[in-house]
């Protein structure tokens, strides 16, 4: 993943300053209205840009898919790469069957015919055993439990799966809210 190019293009995705959170593309607001979740239209625009910059041979990994809002935003005009989403359907008082149905409905709207795998279970166990069962990860979005230990483990289990240069985006990486939702970004090269 060309992280420098990704970072240079972020400002171009927005009307006005990024901090105002108004992406040019109205589809991200439509997704936020249509698919349950917490990811803002601005975050969807950033995740989508990252996915669109994935080179051939690299994939996208998301932990904490909930009902699919962020994943749907990622897939808008994104290239045919491998996309992996992990969800255990245990947070936010979710009813597993209903949440799975909502996720599948959202994927049907935005991810039909995409090389997409949804893994159901504990992300730490699944990723620790994944080894190289999918393409090197060029974009990793972690939106699982927001604790210091969970963030540490999430980065530790994903590190061997990352491409040589990867964008790592962590929702609420500071473990404190700065608004409805916040996404921290870092890179590894």
C-alpha positions, -999 to 999 in steps of 0.1 A, spaced: 0 0 0 13 34 -9 7 50 24 22 84 15 -1 87 -16 -31 77 6 -22 104 32 -17 130 4 -52 123 -10 -72 125 22 -78 163 21 -91 160 -15 -120 137 -4 -137 165 16 -155 198 11 -136 221 33 -113 210 62 -112 173 70 -122 182 106 -156 194 93 -163 158 82 -181 166 49 -170 142 21 -175 152 -15 -192 119 -23 -228 119 -11 -229 80 -11 -211 79 22 -240 98 39 -265 75 21 -247 44 35 -247 60 70 -284 65 67 -291 31 52 -269 7 73 -269 6 111 -236 15 127 -214 41 143 -190 49 115 -194 85 102 -196 94 66 -162 111 69 -147 79 83 -163 59 54 -146 83 29 -112 77 45 -116 39 47 -128 39 11 -99 59 -1 -75 34 16 -93 5 -1 -92 21 -35 -54 25 -31 -49 -12 -24 -24 -26 -50 -29 -59 -66 -19 -88 -43 -29 -70 -11 -61 -71 9 -83 -53 34 -89 -66 70 -116 -52 93 -121 -63 129 -154 -52 144 -178 -51 114 -210 -48 135 -237 -46 110 -215 -37 80 -216 1 77 -178 5 75 -175 -25 52 -201 -11 28 -183 22 27 -150 5 19 -165 -14 -11 -178 16 -30 -158 17 -62 -130 -3 -45 -109 -26 -67 -113 -64 -68 -91 -73 -39 -96 -97 -10 -117 -82 18 -119 -99 52 -143 -89 80 -142 -103 115 -172 -100 139 -182 -121 170 -217 -105 173 -213 -101 211 -211 -64 218 -238 -37 220 -264 -63 232 -266 -78 197 -289 -106 190 -266 -128 169 -291 -141 143 -306 -107 137 -272 -89 135 -259 -115 111 -290 -110 89 -285 -72 89 -248 -77 80 -257 -101 52 -284 -76 39 -259 -48 39 -232 -69 21 -259 -79 -5 -264 -42 -12 -228 -31 -14 -206 -62 -16 -224 -86 -39 -200 -105 -61 -169 -93 -42 -141 -114 -29 -153 -110 7 -150 -133 37 -168 -127 69 -152 -146 98 -174 -152 129 -155 -155 161 -129 -140 184 -106 -118 163 -75 -125 184 -78 -163 180 -88 -161 144 -60 -137 134 -34 -155 155 -42 -188 136 -46 -171 102 -9 -172 93 -9 -164 56 -44 -178 47 -51 -146 28 -33 -119 9 -9 -96 28 -30 -69 44 -25 -34 29 -53 -18 50 -62 -29 85 -92 -13 102 -96 -22 139 -130 -13 155 -132 -40 181 -133 -34 219 -119 0 228 -95 -9 256 -58 -4 258 -52 -42 261 -75 -49 231 -57 -24 210 -24 -39 219 -35 -74 211 -52 -63 179 -20 -48 166 1 -77 178 -20 -105 161 -23 -85 129 13 -74 125 25 -107 109 -4 -104 84 5 -69 72 21 -61 39 55 -45 40 38 -11 38 3 -9 53 -22 16 66 -35 7 100 -66 26 112 -79 22 147 -113 35 158 -110 54 190 -73 46 194 -70 71 222 -96 52 242 -115 85 247 -142 99 225 -136 132 207 -170 132 191 -195 107 178 -166 86 165 -129 90 160 -104 72 138 -67 72 145 -43 64 117 -8 51 117 14 34 92 40 7 91 67 7 65 
